[in-house]
Amino acid sequence: FLVLVVYCLISSPMLLIVIAAAGGAAYVAARKNKDRKLSIAGHEITLPYQFRIISVCSVPFLFLAGASGAVFWVLGASIFCVTLHAAFYNYDALDIPEDREQLVGPIVEDV
């Protein structure tokens, strides 16, 4: 999963630039907030609210950079890999003791 995410970031430089800009803006906000608090018109703007503003402002740029396509591509490729692994997994080759129940068989027991 992480390999696919890294591949999407490397193959889409615009997406990498937008994520780096949002991260840089959050870093600058955190550094400036440590020195003195941000206030607009006499109201103090807290650091979590500044992070929220940065996140909301970066969403349109993420959509323009193709983040939604990258997210769905990674999800689709991950689901494909998991399904492929499950299809070729050989459960019968496992060495399971006789006293443990198998994963196959009737669901309803006669009482």
Helices and strands as residue ranges (DSSP letters): H 2-11, H 13-35, E 38-40, E 43-45, H 47-65, H 67-88, G 91-93
